[in-house]
Amino acid sequence: MDDEVHIASFIVHHRPDALAAIENLVAATPGAEIAAREAGRAILLHEGGGTRELLACMDAVQALAGVVGVSLVYHHAEPRSALGDIVQPSAEQGSRL
């Protein structure tokens, strides 16, 4: 069985004093990064080998003091071997570009 890559983003609503703890957790979590931040919310990206890693990251963020909520925004999974494939648009898709 081919291993998969899971790419996800989620929004974190938090109190302003929780941002430092979120940044520390993300820095210690392989495959995680903060894509954007502003007062009271941050968008986190996570790339890993499966749904369990993604959910563990979301649960860890949710457990931080000052985090109000964590909501999944996007989740994509595909075989790791497919990441190197070059995708060519079909004639129909090419006419819309």
C-alpha positions as CSV (number, residue, x, y, z in Angstrom):
1,M,0.0,0.0,0.0
2,D,1.3,3.4,-1.0
3,D,1.6,5.9,1.9
4,E,-0.4,9.1,1.7
5,V,0.2,12.8,2.2
6,H,-2.5,14.7,4.0
7,I,-2.5,18.5,3.6
8,A,-4.9,20.5,5.7
9,S,-5.6,24.0,7.0
10,F,-7.6,25.0,10.0
11,I,-8.5,28.2,11.7
12,V,-7.8,28.7,15.4
13,H,-9.9,31.3,17.3
14,H,-8.0,32.3,20.5
15,R,-7.6,34.9,23.1
16,P,-4.6,37.2,22.3
17,D,-2.6,35.9,25.2
18,A,-2.7,32.3,23.7
19,L,-0.8,33.2,20.5
20,A,2.7,32.5,22.1
21,A,1.6,29.0,23.2
22,I,0.2,28.3,19.7
23,E,3.4,29.5,18.1
24,N,5.5,27.2,20.4
25,L,3.3,24.2,19.8
26,V,3.4,24.7,16.0
27,A,7.2,25.1,16.1
28,A,7.5,21.8,17.9
29,T,5.1,20.0,15.6
30,P,6.6,18.5,12.4
31,G,4.7,19.5,9.3
32,A,2.8,22.4,11.0
33,E,3.1,26.1,10.3
34,I,1.2,29.3,10.9
35,A,0.2,30.7,7.5
36,A,-1.5,33.8,8.9
37,R,-2.3,35.5,12.2
38,E,-4.3,38.5,13.4
39,A,-6.0,39.5,16.6
40,G,-7.9,36.5,17.9
41,R,-7.3,34.0,15.1
42,A,-4.7,32.2,13.2
43,I,-4.6,29.9,10.1
44,L,-2.5,26.8,10.6
45,L,-1.3,24.5,7.8
46,H,-0.4,20.9,8.5
47,E,1.2,18.3,6.2
48,G,1.6,14.8,7.4
49,G,1.2,11.1,6.7
50,G,-2.3,10.6,7.8
51,T,-5.5,11.7,9.4
52,R,-4.3,10.7,12.9
53,E,-1.4,13.2,12.7
54,L,-3.8,16.0,11.6
55,L,-6.3,15.2,14.3
56,A,-3.6,15.0,16.9
57,C,-2.3,18.4,15.9
58,M,-5.8,19.9,16.0
59,D,-6.5,18.3,19.4
60,A,-3.2,19.6,20.8
61,V,-4.0,23.2,19.7
62,Q,-7.6,22.9,21.1
63,A,-6.2,21.8,24.4
64,L,-4.1,25.0,24.8
65,A,-5.3,27.5,27.4
66,G,-6.9,30.5,25.7
67,V,-7.9,28.6,22.5
68,V,-11.6,29.0,21.9
69,G,-12.1,26.8,18.9
70,V,-10.3,24.9,16.1
71,S,-12.2,24.4,12.7
72,L,-11.0,22.4,9.8
73,V,-11.1,24.5,6.6
74,Y,-9.5,22.2,4.0
75,H,-8.2,18.7,3.8
76,H,-6.6,16.9,0.9
77,A,-5.1,13.4,0.7
78,E,-3.3,11.6,-2.1
79,P,-0.7,8.9,-2.5
80,R,2.8,10.3,-1.9
81,S,3.9,8.8,-5.3
82,A,1.3,11.1,-7.1
83,L,2.9,14.3,-5.8
84,G,5.6,14.1,-8.5
85,D,3.1,13.7,-11.3
86,I,2.8,16.5,-13.8
87,V,-0.8,17.4,-14.3
88,Q,-1.8,18.6,-17.8
89,P,-5.1,20.4,-18.1
90,S,-7.6,18.9,-20.5
91,A,-8.6,20.8,-23.7
92,E,-11.8,21.9,-21.9
93,Q,-9.9,23.1,-18.8
94,G,-7.3,24.8,-20.9
95,S,-9.9,26.9,-22.6
96,R,-11.1,28.2,-19.3
97,L,-7.7,29.3,-18.1
